[in-house]
Amino acid sequence: MLSILRRGTEIQISCADQAIGTVTVSRNPMHDQHCNLTLELTRYDPSLAGELFQLLRRELGMPLKVTACTMRSLHAFLTAGGFARKRRCWELEVSAKDLISPLCAALPLTTARRGSRLYDACCALLYDHYRTTHAAISPLTATPDEFRTHLPDTILCTPDDHPRHCAFLEENELAYTATADPNTFPAFAQSLLHELFRRYETITTECDDCDSCAMTVKALFRVKDDGSWDTYLCAP
């Protein structure tokens, strides 16, 4: 029989009065429809999973989310507890040597910076794109103004009053991409990476499989599956 004891953001888990680990709880104001769990257990026994997550749902009173490495034993444990894998994310650090084929810089790009009208237009494009692509996994609960405060100050985008494509940059990190025209985004991705590799030897980015823009970027590189993370959701 399991029992839990909550102390702030940490929940102690015991089985037959023996401690078997902790669960750390957090909330993300940008995605505040789930309670995020970080599991640190001494064993991941699927026979305990249903009871554990029932206790946690009762204690926390909201849907649960776990983001974790792609470990087979953890996958079996979460599945037994009523979770379903909804998203995989790859963390990339790549150079031009990792490209599958040479890049073609087909589209002209321009820079937009915070405070400009073009920056505001790109923020609106990204907000709509991000809200749509993440709605089924981790719905965006921030307002457009709240969302904007977390964005980098520099953008590369197509040179239009209402840009079709944009990428938010933090030096060599490709933080976010968005599009209003998926058919021409691959050409933008090639031009974007061509420019980034002109500036930097390596770039970093995260690619969620729910986001077609991110996956278009990922598809240009030879990428190993290590360094990936899964997101699991459990119904209330």
N, C-alpha and C positions, 0 to 999 in steps of 0.2 A: 504494500500500500504506500502510495506517495503522499508527501506533504510538502507545502511550500511556506516560506517565511520571507516576507518582503521587508527590505530595509532600503527605503529611498528608491533608487533606480536598479537595485540589485535584488534578485529573488533567489534565496537559497532553496535547493531541491534536495529532499531526503527520501530514501526508500527504506522502509522498515527501520526508521530512526538512524540510518546511516547516510551521511552527506554524500551525494553523488555529483555535485557541481552547482553551478550558478547559471542564471539567465539574467542578462542585463537588458533593461528596457529603455527605449528612447522614442522620442517623437520628432518628426520633421515638419516644421511649420509650412514648408513648401508643398508637402504631400501628407496632410494631416488627416487622412482617413484610415490609417492603419497604425498599429503599435509595432515598432520594430524590435525584434528580439535578437540578441547575440548569445548563442549557446556555448557554454563551456562545461561539458559534462565528462565524467570519467568513463562513461560507456553510453553508446547509443543503441539501446535495446528496443527494437520495434514493439515488443509486447508492453512497454511502458509508455509509448508515445501517446496513445489515445487518452489515457488518464491524465498525463502531464498537461497536454494542451487544453483539455477540458478545464482543468484547474486554473490555467493561465487565462483562458478566455473569461472565466467567471471572475477572476481577480481584476483583470484589466478592463473588461467591459467594452471591448471593441475588436474589430478584425485584426488578425495577426499577420505579420510579414517577417520573413527571414531571408537575409541575403548572405550567402555563404559560398565557400569554394566548392568545386565540383567533386565532392568526396562521396564515393559509392555508399558507404555506411550511413552517412548523414542523409543522403537522398532516400534510402530505405526507411530511415527513422521518421523523416518528415512526411513521407507518403503515408506511412502507417498512422500518423497523427492527424490525417485529414488535409494535409497541404498538397498543393499542385504546383509544379514548376511552371512559371509564367514568362520568365525572361532569362536570357543569358547575356552577360556583358564581358567583353574582352578588353583588357588593358594593354595598349600597344605602345611600344617604343620602337620606332622604325627609322630606317635611313633609305636613301635612294637605292641602295644595294638590295633592299628587300622587295623592291617592286617586281611584279611579274612581267611587265612590259614597260618600255619607255613611255614617258608622259608626253602628251600633246597639249600645249598651251593654246587652246582654241578660242577662249573667251577673254575679252578684256576685263580687268578687275580694277576696282578703286578702293581707297581706304576711307572708312567712316569712323569718327571718334565721338565719344560721349559728349552730348550737348548739341550735336548737329541734327538737322532735320533728317538727314539720311540715316543717322544712327537710330533715331526714333522709329523710322519706317522699318528698319531691320529688327528692332525689338518687337514690334507688332507682328512681323512675319514669324519670328522665332516663337513667340508666345503661342500663336495659333498652331504652329507645327508641333511644338512640344506638348501642348495640351491634347492634341488629337492623337499623337503617337503613343502617349503614355496613359491614355484614359482607361484602358482595360487592365493595367497593371498597377500603376501608382498615380491615381488622378491628381492633377495639379490643383491645389487649393489656394495658392497665392494669387493675389490680384496682379494685373499687369505692372503696376508701379512697384509692388513688392518683389516681383520676379526680376525686374530690371536692376534692382539694387545689387543682385548677386552676379550680374553679368560682367565680363571683362570690358575694358574701356575701348578696345580696338576691334574693328571689323574689316574683313575683306568681303566685297560684294560686287555684284554686277552694277555698272554705272547707270542706273535708272532712278528716276524720282521714286518709283515703287519697285525696288529691286526684286528680281525673281529668285535669287539665291544669295545666301550670306553665310559667313563663318565668323564666329567670335573667337578671338585669339588672346592668349596670355603668354606673350613671348613665343616659345616654340611649342606651346600646348594648343592643340586644336580642341577648344572647349565645347563648342556647339556648332552644328550646321542646320540649315533650314532651307526649304524650297517652296515656291509656289508653282513650280513646273517640273514635276518628276522626270519628264521625258528628256529635258535638257540638263538635268542635274549632273549626270556623268561627265559631261563636257566641263562643267564648272568645277567638279572635283579634281579633274586632271589639271586644270589651270591653277586651281588653288594649291595643290601639292607641288606643282612646278615652281610656284612662287615661294612656298615655304622652304623647299629644299635649296632654293637659291640663297635664302637667308641663313638657314640652319643645317647643320650636319645631320641631326636627328630631330624627330618630332614625336610628341606623345599625344595620345587621344584615348577615349573610351568609346566602344562601339556596342550599343544595345541592339539586340536582334529584333526589337519592336520598331526600330527607326530605320526606314529605308535609306535615308541619307547616310547615316553612320555605316550601314552595311555596304553601301556603294563604295565608300572610302576603304573599308576593310578588304573588300574583294580585289583591290588593286595590289595587295601585298601577300607575300607568303607568310602565313600566320599559324603558329602552333596553338593547340587547344589549352596548353598550360597557361596560367595567367588569366583564366576566365572565372566568372562568378555567376551564380544562379540566384534568382529571386523566386521565392515560394510564397504563396498566399494561402491563408486558411479562412474559410467562411466563418461568420460570427457563430 
